[in-house]
Amino acid sequence: MADTTNQSDQILSAAGQSLVTQREGGTHRPADSIGRGSARIKAKHFTKKLVQIAIGVVGVFIAAGVAGAILNGIGFWGIMLSVLAIATVIGVVSARKVKVPKRTELTKGDPKQMVARTELWLESQRPALPPPAVQVVDQLGVQLDALGLQLETMDQNHPAVSEVRELVGEYIPETIDDYRKIPQHLRQENHAGKSADDRLTESLTKISSEVDRVTRRMAEGALDDLAIKSRYLDYRFGGAEALEDKSS
């Protein structure tokens, strides 16, 4: 009985260690997220896997306990089968990857979902891009986070929202898809004065500038409102000097 208890403790320890390994991304950590949106999707996916692993491990222990009660102990081979079942559960669930959205799905849903999907899609494209373009993609992730926050407070029928959906759902993926159609060994060769790598980086940089322009344009209303409010407060309560006079 003591041996069975020790072996059960070892099973629990092994399962716990596997969960820790999965939480740390396995033996190789995945690349960092380019934005908060994609990070949320991956965190949600990881949490779901942890729950599934935990349910599977608990299920194995319940089955082993029931079998032990009926058979008056499951013995060495029963414990080995339990370990194998736990390892199978962990292996199967851990192998499940985050589903990368298709191009047609990028503009669907609310602004938060649109931004998150686009960031996740961009992350999946990074391995095929040249280093300078990867840097621009990482910058786009930060910009899309800011843009998404603005879109959440805007009327979805506002013209700017349609412009953003076109920019995010069409121009960005079309540019990268056009680049990926070029055979890899031809991407660094000059064509009409520039290589495909250079043209991709330039195009993504232009898109990044456009995202920044749209973000600033949508922020103009809030900046104007804040300026008006500030002037009103100065008029209503006076400036800094008036406040010092009142306090003295």
HELIX and SHEET records of a PDB file:
HELIX    1   1 ALA A    2  ARG A   23  1                                  22    
HELIX    2   2 ARG A   36  LEU A   71  1                                  36    
HELIX    3   3 GLY A   75  SER A   94  1                                  20    
HELIX    4   4 ARG A  103  GLU A  105  5                                   3    
HELIX    5   5 PRO A  111  GLN A  125  1                                  15    
HELIX    6   6 ARG A  126  ALA A  128  5                                   3    
HELIX    7   7 PRO A  131  GLU A  152  1                                  22    
HELIX    8   8 PRO A  159  GLU A  166  1                                   8    
HELIX    9   9 LEU A  167  TYR A  171  3                                   5    
HELIX   10  10 ILE A  172  ARG A  180  1                                   9    
HELIX   11  11 GLN A  184  LEU A  186  5                                   3    
HELIX   12  12 ALA A  196  PHE A  237  1                                  42    
HELIX   13  13 ALA A  240  SER A  247  1                                   8    
SHEET    1   A 2 ASN A 190  HIS A 191  0                                        
SHEET    2   A 2 LYS A 194  SER A 195 -1                                        
END                                                                             
